[in-house]
């Protein structure tokens, strides 16, 4: 499901640079800008 | 965004970046260029898909308007380089502002690779939401 403004975002699983799986929610202590990159500049 | 990260901090807004690179690639990148915010890996692009970020097409990239913006970027000093291993040149990116309750406040998905908001646009978006200002006083 695509997120809709006003609705909760999905708590997807990501990996740290050490390869540890972590839920996105672990990084959301408050209002947060999520940037999905096309590539590492 | 990294250069203007203090302005996001001033607003009480955190920043999290997500890359389709593998964790090893991100570790190498961070070793050379540390960031003041988390850079996370999504090599399977499940998070990209969950946020509605799709692959574009070469036909869309080859449209005159997109090529013109690329030309302007190169003329402005941007370097042309090979796509790093594990990255997909057709994957689109996006920017999402969420509040402390994980509700989506604002979203910008990019229909083509060059259609990304500037940092001042991201800051402007953040300033328009009362939920953002709340965190500053807490």
Backbone of each chain as nested JSON, in Angstrom:
{
  "chains": [
    {"id": "A", "residues": [
      {"number": 1, "name": "UNK", "atoms": {"N": [0.833, -1.193, 0.0], "CA": [0.0, 0.0, 0.0], "C": [0.875, 1.253, 0.0]}},
      {"number": 2, "name": "UNK", "atoms": {"N": [0.523, 2.196, -0.84], "CA": [1.282, 3.436, -0.906], "C": [0.814, 4.364, 0.21]}},
      {"number": 3, "name": "UNK", "atoms": {"N": [1.749, 4.975, 0.957], "CA": [1.345, 5.862, 2.051], "C": [0.489, 7.033, 1.555]}},
      {"number": 4, "name": "UNK", "atoms": {"N": [-0.463, 7.39, 2.364], "CA": [-1.351, 8.511, 2.062], "C": [-1.13, 9.571, 3.135]}},
      {"number": 5, "name": "UNK", "atoms": {"N": [-1.109, 10.829, 2.72], "CA": [-0.918, 11.914, 3.685], "C": [-1.994, 11.834, 4.763]}},
      {"number": 6, "name": "UNK", "atoms": {"N": [-1.546, 11.888, 6.01], "CA": [-2.456, 11.778, 7.146], "C": [-2.549, 10.375, 7.71]}},
      {"number": 7, "name": "UNK", "atoms": {"N": [-2.045, 9.405, 6.95], "CA": [-2.087, 8.011, 7.385], "C": [-0.7, 7.574, 7.868]}},
      {"number": 8, "name": "UNK", "atoms": {"N": [-0.655, 6.504, 8.679], "CA": [0.656, 6.028, 9.148], "C": [1.496, 5.486, 7.992]}},
      {"number": 9, "name": "UNK", "atoms": {"N": [2.798, 5.662, 8.116], "CA": [3.705, 5.096, 7.109], "C": [4.009, 3.644, 7.474]}},
      {"number": 10, "name": "UNK", "atoms": {"N": [4.384, 2.825, 6.507], "CA": [4.737, 1.435, 6.808], "C": [6.039, 1.361, 7.596]}},
      {"number": 11, "name": "UNK", "atoms": {"N": [6.07, 0.461, 8.554], "CA": [7.288, 0.293, 9.358], "C": [8.174, -0.754, 8.692]}},
      {"number": 12, "name": "UNK", "atoms": {"N": [8.811, -0.335, 7.62], "CA": [9.615, -1.256, 6.819], "C": [10.927, -1.592, 7.521]}},
      {"number": 13, "name": "UNK", "atoms": {"N": [11.488, -2.736, 7.147], "CA": [12.779, -3.122, 7.725], "C": [13.905, -2.669, 6.811]}},
      {"number": 14, "name": "UNK", "atoms": {"N": [14.898, -2.052, 7.409], "CA": [16.064, -1.565, 6.682], "C": [17.311, -2.17, 7.308]}},
      {"number": 15, "name": "UNK", "atoms": {"N": [18.468, -1.845, 6.76], "CA": [19.717, -2.347, 7.32], "C": [20.65, -1.187, 7.612]}},
      {"number": 16, "name": "UNK", "atoms": {"N": [21.376, -1.316, 8.704], "CA": [22.403, -0.324, 8.996], "C": [23.615, -0.594, 8.099]}},
      {"number": 17, "name": "UNK", "atoms": {"N": [24.586, 0.307, 8.15], "CA": [25.792, 0.108, 7.339], "C": [26.594, -1.095, 7.815]}},
      {"number": 18, "name": "UNK", "atoms": {"N": [26.263, -1.617, 8.986], "CA": [26.899, -2.848, 9.458], "C": [26.079, -4.078, 9.056]}},
      {"number": 19, "name": "UNK", "atoms": {"N": [24.986, -3.875, 8.342], "CA": [24.166, -4.986, 7.884], "C": [23.154, -5.471, 8.908]}},
      {"number": 20, "name": "UNK", "atoms": {"N": [22.974, -4.721, 10.0], "CA": [21.999, -5.133, 11.013], "C": [20.596, -4.712, 10.589]}},
      {"number": 21, "name": "UNK", "atoms": {"N": [19.634, -5.636, 10.605], "CA": [18.255, -5.254, 10.264], "C": [17.63, -4.42, 11.377]}},
      {"number": 22, "name": "UNK", "atoms": {"N": [17.006, -3.342, 10.997], "CA": [16.351, -2.454, 11.974], "C": [15.054, -1.931, 11.352]}},
      {"number": 23, "name": "UNK", "atoms": {"N": [13.986, -1.843, 12.152], "CA": [12.762, -1.232, 11.619], "C": [12.941, 0.273, 11.454]}},
      {"number": 24, "name": "UNK", "atoms": {"N": [12.28, 0.823, 10.47], "CA": [12.359, 2.266, 10.248], "C": [11.945, 3.031, 11.505]}},
      {"number": 25, "name": "UNK", "atoms": {"N": [10.969, 2.508, 12.221], "CA": [10.466, 3.215, 13.409], "C": [11.555, 3.435, 14.453]}},
      {"number": 26, "name": "UNK", "atoms": {"N": [12.603, 2.624, 14.434], "CA": [13.694, 2.783, 15.403], "C": [14.44, 4.097, 15.192]}},
      {"number": 27, "name": "UNK", "atoms": {"N": [14.267, 4.701, 14.023], "CA": [14.995, 5.932, 13.707], "C": [14.083, 7.159, 13.731]}},
      {"number": 28, "name": "UNK", "atoms": {"N": [12.842, 6.972, 14.152], "CA": [11.883, 8.082, 14.126], "C": [11.566, 8.536, 15.548]}},
      {"number": 29, "name": "UNK", "atoms": {"N": [12.429, 9.351, 16.103], "CA": [12.207, 9.845, 17.462], "C": [11.239, 11.024, 17.474]}},
      {"number": 30, "name": "UNK", "atoms": {"N": [11.003, 11.616, 16.34], "CA": [10.133, 12.792, 16.246], "C": [9.864, 13.051, 14.782]}},
      {"number": 31, "name": "UNK", "atoms": {"N": [9.437, 14.261, 14.443], "CA": [9.235, 14.581, 13.019], "C": [10.517, 14.305, 12.237]}},
      {"number": 32, "name": "UNK", "atoms": {"N": [10.356, 13.649, 11.131], "CA": [11.546, 13.194, 10.399], "C": [11.333, 13.331, 8.894]}},
      {"number": 33, "name": "UNK", "atoms": {"N": [12.371, 13.766, 8.229], "CA": [12.386, 13.786, 6.775], "C": [13.046, 12.494, 6.302]}},
      {"number": 34, "name": "UNK", "atoms": {"N": [12.311, 11.707, 5.55], "CA": [12.848, 10.482, 4.965], "C": [13.238, 10.759, 3.524]}},
      {"number": 35, "name": "UNK", "atoms": {"N": [14.485, 10.504, 3.21], "CA": [14.972, 10.754, 1.854], "C": [15.343, 9.421, 1.226]}},
      {"number": 36, "name": "UNK", "atoms": {"N": [14.611, 9.043, 0.202], "CA": [14.947, 7.835, -0.551], "C": [15.823, 8.271, -1.718]}},
      {"number": 37, "name": "UNK", "atoms": {"N": [17.078, 7.87, -1.651], "CA": [18.061, 8.318, -2.629], "C": [17.977, 7.502, -3.913]}},
      {"number": 38, "name": "UNK", "atoms": {"N": [18.354, 8.135, -5.001], "CA": [18.532, 7.385, -6.245], "C": [19.906, 6.746, -6.249]}},
      {"number": 39, "name": "UNK", "atoms": {"N": [20.883, 7.444, -5.75], "CA": [22.222, 6.885, -5.671], "C": [23.008, 7.653, -4.626]}},
      {"number": 40, "name": "UNK", "atoms": {"N": [24.103, 7.047, -4.187], "CA": [24.98, 7.755, -3.266], "C": [25.778, 8.763, -4.067]}},
      {"number": 41, "name": "UNK", "atoms": {"N": [25.647, 10.028, -3.745], "CA": [26.309, 11.09, -4.517], "C": [27.821, 11.017, -4.355]}}
    ]},
    {"id": "B", "residues": [
      {"number": 1, "name": "UNK", "atoms": {"N": [21.54, 18.301, 1.848], "CA": [20.84, 18.227, 3.124], "C": [21.84, 18.152, 4.263]}},
      {"number": 2, "name": "UNK", "atoms": {"N": [22.928, 17.414, 4.062], "CA": [23.925, 17.293, 5.131], "C": [24.489, 18.666, 5.497]}},
      {"number": 3, "name": "UNK", "atoms": {"N": [24.726, 19.499, 4.475], "CA": [25.305, 20.817, 4.741], "C": [24.343, 21.711, 5.512]}},
      {"number": 4, "name": "UNK", "atoms": {"N": [23.05, 21.519, 5.323], "CA": [22.06, 22.375, 5.984], "C": [21.322, 21.633, 7.093]}},
      {"number": 5, "name": "UNK", "atoms": {"N": [21.91, 20.53, 7.523], "CA": [21.286, 19.728, 8.579], "C": [20.995, 20.545, 9.847]}},
      {"number": 6, "name": "UNK", "atoms": {"N": [21.862, 21.483, 10.251], "CA": [21.539, 22.289, 11.446], "C": [20.195, 23.005, 11.351]}},
      {"number": 7, "name": "UNK", "atoms": {"N": [19.8, 23.373, 10.127], "CA": [18.505, 24.048, 9.976], "C": [17.347, 23.083, 10.23]}},
      {"number": 8, "name": "UNK", "atoms": {"N": [17.53, 21.834, 9.857], "CA": [16.509, 20.828, 10.177], "C": [16.471, 20.606, 11.687]}},
      {"number": 9, "name": "UNK", "atoms": {"N": [17.661, 20.572, 12.296], "CA": [17.732, 20.404, 13.754], "C": [17.023, 21.551, 14.463]}},
      {"number": 10, "name": "UNK", "atoms": {"N": [17.224, 22.747, 13.94], "CA": [16.585, 23.93, 14.532], "C": [15.06, 23.795, 14.517]}},
      {"number": 11, "name": "UNK", "atoms": {"N": [14.549, 23.14, 13.489], "CA": [13.102, 22.91, 13.39], "C": [12.659, 21.693, 14.197]}},
      {"number": 12, "name": "UNK", "atoms": {"N": [13.629, 20.979, 14.742], "CA": [13.291, 19.762, 15.476], "C": [12.96, 18.592, 14.57]}},
      {"number": 13, "name": "UNK", "atoms": {"N": [13.474, 18.658, 13.34], "CA": [13.189, 17.614, 12.355], "C": [14.424, 16.722, 12.187]}},
      {"number": 14, "name": "UNK", "atoms": {"N": [14.233, 15.434, 12.366], "CA": [15.303, 14.491, 12.1], "C": [15.382, 14.196, 10.615]}},
      {"number": 15, "name": "UNK", "atoms": {"N": [16.479, 13.623, 10.206], "CA": [16.66, 13.235, 8.806], "C": [17.147, 11.79, 8.774]}},
      {"number": 16, "name": "UNK", "atoms": {"N": [16.547, 11.005, 7.92], "CA": [16.983, 9.626, 7.68], "C": [17.054, 9.437, 6.169]}},
      {"number": 17, "name": "UNK", "atoms": {"N": [18.195, 8.974, 5.693], "CA": [18.352, 8.706, 4.263], "C": [18.367, 7.201, 4.04]}},
      {"number": 18, "name": "UNK", "atoms": {"N": [17.781, 6.809, 2.923], "CA": [17.706, 5.389, 2.561], "C": [18.311, 5.228, 1.166]}},
      {"number": 19, "name": "UNK", "atoms": {"N": [19.168, 4.234, 1.04], "CA": [19.816, 3.956, -0.247], "C": [19.537, 2.528, -0.662]}},
      {"number": 20, "name": "UNK", "atoms": {"N": [19.53, 2.312, -1.979], "CA": [19.367, 0.94, -2.47], "C": [20.705, 0.203, -2.486]}},
      {"number": 21, "name": "UNK", "atoms": {"N": [21.782, 0.896, -2.105], "CA": [23.093, 0.249, -2.039], "C": [23.116, -0.794, -0.931]}},
      {"number": 22, "name": "UNK", "atoms": {"N": [24.047, -1.733, -1.058], "CA": [24.206, -2.737, -0.016], "C": [24.906, -2.102, 1.178]}},
      {"number": 23, "name": "UNK", "atoms": {"N": [24.745, -2.694, 2.371], "CA": [25.374, -2.121, 3.569], "C": [26.879, -1.887, 3.411]}},
      {"number": 24, "name": "UNK", "atoms": {"N": [27.58, -2.792, 2.705], "CA": [29.024, -2.615, 2.527], "C": [29.319, -1.336, 1.743]}},
      {"number": 25, "name": "UNK", "atoms": {"N": [28.498, -1.079, 0.725], "CA": [28.693, 0.126, -0.068], "C": [28.433, 1.379, 0.758]}},
      {"number": 26, "name": "UNK", "atoms": {"N": [27.435, 1.309, 1.605], "CA": [27.126, 2.449, 2.468], "C": [28.257, 2.664, 3.474]}},
      {"number": 27, "name": "UNK", "atoms": {"N": [28.787, 1.576, 4.006], "CA": [29.89, 1.703, 4.968], "C": [31.098, 2.364, 4.309]}},
      {"number": 28, "name": "UNK", "atoms": {"N": [31.38, 1.965, 3.062], "CA": [32.511, 2.58, 2.34], "C": [32.248, 4.071, 2.107]}},
      {"number": 29, "name": "UNK", "atoms": {"N": [31.012, 4.378, 1.735], "CA": [30.652, 5.778, 1.489], "C": [30.814, 6.611, 2.763]}},
      {"number": 30, "name": "UNK", "atoms": {"N": [30.288, 6.083, 3.867], "CA": [30.338, 6.833, 5.13], "C": [31.771, 6.981, 5.648]}},
      {"number": 31, "name": "UNK", "atoms": {"N": [32.629, 6.012, 5.308], "CA": [34.027, 6.114, 5.742], "C": [34.705, 7.31, 5.083]}},
      {"number": 32, "name": "UNK", "atoms": {"N": [34.278, 7.592, 3.842], "CA": [34.866, 8.711, 3.105], "C": [34.129, 10.017, 3.36]}},
      {"number": 33, "name": "UNK", "atoms": {"N": [32.839, 9.877, 3.624], "CA": [32.011, 11.087, 3.744], "C": [30.975, 10.893, 4.855]}},
      {"number": 34, "name": "UNK", "atoms": {"N": [31.374, 11.068, 6.093], "CA": [30.423, 10.858, 7.203], "C": [29.234, 11.805, 7.101]}},
      {"number": 35, "name": "UNK", "atoms": {"N": [28.088, 11.325, 7.522], "CA": [26.87, 12.132, 7.51], "C": [26.393, 12.365, 8.939]}},
      {"number": 36, "name": "UNK", "atoms": {"N": [25.715, 13.479, 9.18], "CA": [25.231, 13.769, 10.542], "C": [23.914, 13.07, 10.872]}},
      {"number": 37, "name": "UNK", "atoms": {"N": [23.417, 12.251, 9.95], "CA": [22.148, 11.546, 10.166], "C": [22.292, 10.122, 9.64]}},
      {"number": 38, "name": "UNK", "atoms": {"N": [21.375, 9.218, 10.013], "CA": [21.507, 7.826, 9.573], "C": [21.335, 7.663, 8.067]}},
      {"number": 39, "name": "UNK", "atoms": {"N": [22.149, 6.808, 7.517], "CA": [22.03, 6.388, 6.112], "C": [21.825, 4.878, 6.139]}},
      {"number": 40, "name": "UNK", "atoms": {"N": [20.663, 4.44, 5.715], "CA": [20.277, 3.036, 5.849], "C": [20.194, 2.356, 4.484]}},
      {"number": 41, "name": "UNK", "atoms": {"N": [20.317, 1.049, 4.515], "CA": [20.338, 0.269, 3.276], "C": [19.004, -0.431, 3.049]}},
      {"number": 42, "name": "UNK", "atoms": {"N": [18.596, -0.413, 1.779], "CA": [17.398, -1.139, 1.356], "C": [17.711, -1.817, 0.016]}},
      {"number": 43, "name": "UNK", "atoms": {"N": [18.666, -2.771, 0.043], "CA": [19.131, -3.341, -1.234], "C": [18.054, -4.085, -2.007]}},
      {"number": 44, "name": "UNK", "atoms": {"N": [17.071, -4.606, -1.309], "CA": [15.976, -5.301, -2.019], "C": [14.893, -4.332, -2.486]}},
      {"number": 45, "name": "UNK", "atoms": {"N": [15.026, -3.085, -2.082], "CA": [14.095, -2.006, -2.44], "C": [12.658, -2.289, -1.991]}},
      {"number": 46, "name": "UNK", "atoms": {"N": [12.538, -3.001, -0.909], "CA": [11.185, -3.223, -0.377], "C": [10.611, -1.941, 0.207]}},
      {"number": 47, "name": "UNK", "atoms": {"N": [11.479, -1.159, 0.856], "CA": [11.0, 0.108, 1.409], "C": [10.626, 1.079, 0.282]}},
      {"number": 48, "name": "UNK", "atoms": {"N": [11.446, 1.102, -0.763], "CA": [11.117, 1.957, -1.914], "C": [9.719, 1.606, -2.425]}},
      {"number": 49, "name": "UNK", "atoms": {"N": [9.486, 0.299, -2.573], "CA": [8.188, -0.143, -3.095], "C": [7.061, 0.208, -2.123]}},
      {"number": 50, "name": "UNK", "atoms": {"N": [7.336, 0.054, -0.813], "CA": [6.306, 0.335, 0.185], "C": [5.908, 1.812, 0.192]}},
      {"number": 51, "name": "UNK", "atoms": {"N": [6.84, 2.673, -0.255], "CA": [6.54, 4.1, -0.32], "C": [6.109, 4.521, -1.732]}},
      {"number": 52, "name": "UNK", "atoms": {"N": [5.817, 3.541, -2.562], "CA": [5.292, 3.853, -3.89], "C": [6.316, 4.365, -4.868]}},
      {"number": 53, "name": "UNK", "atoms": {"N": [7.585, 4.11, -4.597], "CA": [8.643, 4.595, -5.483], "C": [8.961, 3.518, -6.517]}},
      {"number": 54, "name": "UNK", "atoms": {"N": [8.638, 3.829, -7.753], "CA": [8.737, 2.834, -8.812], "C": [9.975, 3.062, -9.662]}},
      {"number": 55, "name": "UNK", "atoms": {"N": [10.191, 2.103, -10.567], "CA": [11.226, 2.298, -11.575], "C": [10.641, 3.157, -12.687]}},
      {"number": 56, "name": "UNK", "atoms": {"N": [11.456, 4.058, -13.196], "CA": [11.033, 4.817, -14.357], "C": [11.471, 4.064, -15.61]}},
      {"number": 57, "name": "UNK", "atoms": {"N": [11.419, 4.694, -16.74], "CA": [11.804, 4.044, -17.998], "C": [12.868, 4.888, -18.691]}},
      {"number": 58, "name": "UNK", "atoms": {"N": [13.633, 4.235, -19.567], "CA": [14.624, 5.002, -20.333], "C": [13.929, 6.056, -21.191]}},
      {"number": 59, "name": "UNK", "atoms": {"N": [12.733, 5.734, -21.675], "CA": [12.008, 6.694, -22.512], "C": [11.701, 7.969, -21.723]}},
      {"number": 60, "name": "UNK", "atoms": {"N": [11.348, 7.802, -20.443], "CA": [11.055, 8.975, -19.632], "C": [12.33, 9.776, -19.366]}},
      {"number": 61, "name": "UNK", "atoms": {"N": [13.435, 9.051, -19.118], "CA": [14.7, 9.742, -18.862], "C": [15.161, 10.511, -20.1]}},
      {"number": 62, "name": "UNK", "atoms": {"N": [14.856, 9.945, -21.28], "CA": [15.341, 10.552, -22.524], "C": [14.469, 11.708, -23.004]}},
      {"number": 63, "name": "UNK", "atoms": {"N": [13.462, 12.09, -22.225], "CA": [12.624, 13.214, -22.667], "C": [13.449, 14.498, -22.647]}},
      {"number": 64, "name": "UNK", "atoms": {"N": [13.168, 15.41, -23.57], "CA": [13.986, 16.632, -23.68], "C": [14.106, 17.401, -22.37]}},
      {"number": 65, "name": "UNK", "atoms": {"N": [13.029, 17.516, -21.627], "CA": [13.084, 18.288, -20.392], "C": [14.031, 17.681, -19.376]}},
      {"number": 66, "name": "UNK", "atoms": {"N": [14.044, 16.362, -19.294], "CA": [14.929, 15.677, -18.351], "C": [16.382, 15.815, -18.802]}},
      {"number": 67, "name": "UNK", "atoms": {"N": [16.619, 15.589, -20.106], "CA": [17.987, 15.726, -20.628], "C": [18.51, 17.148, -20.434]}},
      {"number": 68, "name": "UNK", "atoms": {"N": [17.627, 18.112, -20.588], "CA": [18.024, 19.501, -20.417], "C": [18.442, 19.752, -18.962]}},
      {"number": 69, "name": "UNK", "atoms": {"N": [17.681, 19.19, -18.02], "CA": [18.044, 19.383, -16.612], "C": [19.368, 18.69, -16.288]}},
      {"number": 70, "name": "UNK", "atoms": {"N": [19.59, 17.502, -16.894], "CA": [20.882, 16.831, -16.712], "C": [22.018, 17.709, -17.25]}},
      {"number": 71, "name": "UNK", "atoms": {"N": [21.777, 18.28, -18.443], "CA": [22.807, 19.128, -19.057], "C": [23.132, 20.313, -18.158]}},
      {"number": 72, "name": "UNK", "atoms": {"N": [22.092, 20.875, -17.545], "CA": [22.319, 22.016, -16.649], "C": [23.107, 21.588, -15.411]}},
      {"number": 73, "name": "UNK", "atoms": {"N": [22.807, 20.365, -14.903], "CA": [23.542, 19.87, -13.74], "C": [25.024, 19.698, -14.069]}},
      {"number": 74, "name": "UNK", "atoms": {"N": [25.295, 19.125, -15.244], "CA": [26.688, 18.913, -15.651], "C": [27.372, 20.263, -15.857]}},
      {"number": 75, "name": "UNK", "atoms": {"N": [26.657, 21.194, -16.495], "CA": [27.228, 22.524, -16.703], "C": [27.502, 23.22, -15.375]}},
      {"number": 76, "name": "UNK", "atoms": {"N": [26.726, 22.864, -14.368], "CA": [26.913, 23.464, -13.044], "C": [27.984, 22.778, -12.217]}},
      {"number": 77, "name": "UNK", "atoms": {"N": [28.637, 21.779, -12.808], "CA": [29.75, 21.146, -12.102], "C": [29.495, 19.722, -11.637]}},
      {"number": 78, "name": "UNK", "atoms": {"N": [28.278, 19.218, -11.851], "CA": [27.995, 17.844, -11.445], "C": [28.831, 16.872, -12.281]}},
      {"number": 79, "name": "UNK", "atoms": {"N": [29.341, 15.843, -11.626], "CA": [30.194, 14.888, -12.325], "C": [29.362, 13.736, -12.891]}},
      {"number": 80, "name": "UNK", "atoms": {"N": [29.716, 13.318, -14.077], "CA": [29.099, 12.144, -14.689], "C": [29.929, 10.937, -14.275]}},
      {"number": 81, "name": "UNK", "atoms": {"N": [29.27, 9.915, -13.768], "CA": [30.023, 8.757, -13.304], "C": [29.205, 7.496, -13.554]}},
      {"number": 82, "name": "UNK", "atoms": {"N": [29.879, 6.37, -13.411], "CA": [29.184, 5.093, -13.579], "C": [28.22, 4.87, -12.432]}},
      {"number": 83, "name": "UNK", "atoms": {"N": [27.152, 4.157, -12.714], "CA": [26.211, 3.797, -11.656], "C": [26.883, 2.759, -10.763]}},
      {"number": 84, "name": "UNK", "atoms": {"N": [26.965, 2.997, -9.466], "CA": [27.621, 2.045, -8.573], "C": [26.942, 0.676, -8.606]}},
      {"number": 85, "name": "UNK", "atoms": {"N": [27.724, -0.351, -8.348], "CA": [27.204, -1.713, -8.345], "C": [26.062, -1.82, -7.335]}},
      {"number": 86, "name": "UNK", "atoms": {"N": [25.011, -2.475, -7.759], "CA": [23.876, -2.678, -6.863], "C": [22.827, -1.594, -6.955]}},
      {"number": 87, "name": "UNK", "atoms": {"N": [23.138, -0.489, -7.647], "CA": [22.157, 0.577, -7.8], "C": [21.482, 0.462, -9.169]}},
      {"number": 88, "name": "UNK", "atoms": {"N": [20.29, 0.978, -9.251], "CA": [19.481, 0.875, -10.466], "C": [19.229, 2.28, -11.0]}},
      {"number": 89, "name": "UNK", "atoms": {"N": [19.756, 2.598, -12.181], "CA": [19.584, 3.963, -12.688], "C": [18.132, 4.33, -12.966]}},
      {"number": 90, "name": "UNK", "atoms": {"N": [17.264, 3.338, -13.033], "CA": [15.86, 3.614, -13.324], "C": [15.006, 3.749, -12.059]}},
      {"number": 91, "name": "UNK", "atoms": {"N": [15.592, 3.476, -10.915], "CA": [14.826, 3.596, -9.674], "C": [14.592, 5.066, -9.347]}},
      {"number": 92, "name": "UNK", "atoms": {"N": [13.358, 5.413, -9.066], "CA": [13.076, 6.79, -8.681], "C": [13.25, 6.953, -7.171]}},
      {"number": 93, "name": "UNK", "atoms": {"N": [13.444, 8.192, -6.762], "CA": [13.586, 8.505, -5.345], "C": [12.375, 9.259, -4.85]}},
      {"number": 94, "name": "UNK", "atoms": {"N": [12.429, 9.648, -3.595], "CA": [11.313, 10.404, -3.042], "C": [11.657, 10.958, -1.674]}},
      {"number": 95, "name": "UNK", "atoms": {"N": [10.834, 11.891, -1.229], "CA": [11.06, 12.567, 0.044], "C": [9.749, 12.592, 0.81]}},
      {"number": 96, "name": "UNK", "atoms": {"N": [9.818, 12.237, 2.089], "CA": [8.611, 12.106, 2.898], "C": [8.849, 12.745, 4.262]}},
      {"number": 97, "name": "UNK", "atoms": {"N": [7.906, 13.545, 4.677], "CA": [7.971, 14.126, 6.013], "C": [6.927, 13.431, 6.883]}},
      {"number": 98, "name": "UNK", "atoms": {"N": [7.376, 12.857, 7.995], "CA": [6.455, 12.165, 8.892], "C": [6.521, 12.831, 10.264]}},
      {"number": 99, "name": "UNK", "atoms": {"N": [5.436, 12.717, 11.018], "CA": [5.433, 13.336, 12.34], "C": [5.855, 12.31, 13.392]}},
      {"number": 100, "name": "UNK", "atoms": {"N": [5.811, 12.741, 14.652], "CA": [6.289, 11.884, 15.739], "C": [5.436, 10.627, 15.894]}},
      {"number": 101, "name": "UNK", "atoms": {"N": [4.213, 10.679, 15.369], "CA": [3.325, 9.512, 15.462], "C": [3.388, 8.651, 14.197]}},
      {"number": 102, "name": "UNK", "atoms": {"N": [4.407, 8.879, 13.371], "CA": [4.609, 8.123, 12.127], "C": [3.508, 8.369, 11.11]}},
      {"number": 103, "name": "UNK", "atoms": {"N": [2.842, 9.491, 11.195], "CA": [1.857, 9.836, 10.178], "C": [2.545, 10.633, 9.076]}},
      {"number": 104, "name": "UNK", "atoms": {"N": [2.151, 10.355, 7.872], "CA": [2.73, 11.067, 6.737], "C": [2.16, 12.473, 6.648]}},
      {"number": 105, "name": "UNK", "atoms": {"N": [3.039, 13.474, 6.639], "CA": [2.61, 14.866, 6.552], "C": [2.726, 15.415, 5.128]}},
      {"number": 106, "name": "UNK", "atoms": {"N": [3.756, 14.977, 4.457], "CA": [4.069, 15.562, 3.147], "C": [4.869, 14.55, 2.353]}},
      {"number": 107, "name": "UNK", "atoms": {"N": [4.627, 14.508, 1.062], "CA": [5.347, 13.55, 0.231], "C": [5.688, 14.168, -1.114]}},
      {"number": 108, "name": "UNK", "atoms": {"N": [6.86, 13.827, -1.599], "CA": [7.247, 14.217, -2.954], "C": [7.872, 12.988, -3.607]}},
      {"number": 109, "name": "UNK", "atoms": {"N": [7.179, 12.428, -4.568], "CA": [7.755, 11.328, -5.32], "C": [8.217, 11.865, -6.668]}},
      {"number": 110, "name": "UNK", "atoms": {"N": [9.288, 11.301, -7.146], "CA": [9.935, 11.857, -8.333], "C": [9.591, 11.041, -9.568]}},
      {"number": 111, "name": "UNK", "atoms": {"N": [8.901, 11.641, -10.53], "CA": [8.558, 10.898, -11.742], "C": [9.752, 10.625, -12.636]}},
      {"number": 112, "name": "UNK", "atoms": {"N": [10.787, 11.444, -12.5], "CA": [12.0, 11.18, -13.273], "C": [13.196, 11.527, -12.384]}},
      {"number": 113, "name": "UNK", "atoms": {"N": [14.396, 11.104, -12.771], "CA": [15.552, 11.219, -11.876], "C": [15.906, 12.642, -11.466]}},
      {"number": 114, "name": "UNK", "atoms": {"N": [15.587, 13.619, -12.293], "CA": [16.015, 14.974, -11.954], "C": [14.957, 15.75, -11.168]}},
      {"number": 115, "name": "UNK", "atoms": {"N": [13.795, 15.179, -10.997], "CA": [12.7, 15.907, -10.344], "C": [12.756, 15.726, -8.828]}},
      {"number": 116, "name": "UNK", "atoms": {"N": [13.79, 16.257, -8.211], "CA": [13.913, 16.188, -6.757], "C": [13.811, 17.6, -6.186]}},
      {"number": 117, "name": "UNK", "atoms": {"N": [13.157, 17.764, -5.058], "CA": [13.062, 19.092, -4.465], "C": [14.42, 19.57, -3.96]}},
      {"number": 118, "name": "UNK", "atoms": {"N": [14.633, 20.873, -4.04], "CA": [15.857, 21.446, -3.487], "C": [15.759, 21.45, -1.958]}},
      {"number": 119, "name": "UNK", "atoms": {"N": [16.892, 21.621, -1.306], "CA": [16.908, 21.581, 0.166], "C": [16.014, 22.668, 0.741]}},
      {"number": 120, "name": "UNK", "atoms": {"N": [16.027, 23.852, 0.116], "CA": [15.185, 24.913, 0.666], "C": [13.7, 24.57, 0.524]}},
      {"number": 121, "name": "UNK", "atoms": {"N": [13.364, 23.764, -0.488], "CA": [11.968, 23.321, -0.616], "C": [11.612, 22.337, 0.497]}},
      {"number": 122, "name": "UNK", "atoms": {"N": [12.567, 21.488, 0.849], "CA": [12.327, 20.531, 1.942], "C": [12.165, 21.278, 3.27]}},
      {"number": 123, "name": "UNK", "atoms": {"N": [13.008, 22.274, 3.483], "CA": [12.89, 23.071, 4.716], "C": [11.564, 23.832, 4.734]}},
      {"number": 124, "name": "UNK", "atoms": {"N": [11.19, 24.361, 3.586], "CA": [9.918, 25.098, 3.513], "C": [8.751, 24.165, 3.819]}},
      {"number": 125, "name": "UNK", "atoms": {"N": [8.812, 22.957, 3.29], "CA": [7.746, 21.988, 3.56], "C": [7.676, 21.692, 5.056]}},
      {"number": 126, "name": "UNK", "atoms": {"N": [8.83, 21.523, 5.668], "CA": [8.858, 21.206, 7.104], "C": [8.265, 22.337, 7.934]}},
      {"number": 127, "name": "UNK", "atoms": {"N": [8.515, 23.58, 7.512], "CA": [8.04, 24.733, 8.296], "C": [6.53, 24.909, 8.223]}},
      {"number": 128, "name": "UNK", "atoms": {"N": [5.894, 24.305, 7.242], "CA": [4.456, 24.537, 7.065], "C": [3.605, 23.652, 7.97]}},
      {"number": 129, "name": "UNK", "atoms": {"N": [4.225, 22.712, 8.671], "CA": [3.433, 21.769, 9.457], "C": [3.556, 22.054, 10.954]}},
      {"number": 130, "name": "UNK", "atoms": {"N": [2.434, 22.332, 11.619], "CA": [2.468, 22.601, 13.06], "C": [3.07, 21.437, 13.845]}},
      {"number": 131, "name": "UNK", "atoms": {"N": [2.899, 20.22, 13.343], "CA": [3.427, 19.059, 14.053], "C": [4.935, 19.137, 14.189]}},
      {"number": 132, "name": "UNK", "atoms": {"N": [5.587, 19.804, 13.233], "CA": [7.037, 19.922, 13.281], "C": [7.449, 20.883, 14.396]}},
      {"number": 133, "name": "UNK", "atoms": {"N": [6.788, 22.014, 14.464], "CA": [7.142, 23.001, 15.474], "C": [6.953, 22.493, 16.893]}},
      {"number": 134, "name": "UNK", "atoms": {"N": [6.0, 21.567, 17.061], "CA": [5.71, 21.015, 18.395], "C": [6.944, 20.411, 19.036]}},
      {"number": 135, "name": "UNK", "atoms": {"N": [7.744, 19.717, 18.246], "CA": [8.866, 19.001, 18.821], "C": [9.932, 19.95, 19.347]}},
      {"number": 136, "name": "UNK", "atoms": {"N": [9.957, 21.178, 18.795], "CA": [10.986, 22.122, 19.197], "C": [10.787, 22.565, 20.647]}},
      {"number": 137, "name": "UNK", "atoms": {"N": [9.536, 22.662, 21.061], "CA": [9.262, 23.152, 22.416], "C": [9.254, 22.039, 23.446]}},
      {"number": 138, "name": "UNK", "atoms": {"N": [9.298, 20.766, 22.964], "CA": [9.243, 19.664, 23.912], "C": [10.637, 19.26, 24.363]}}
    ]}
  ]
}
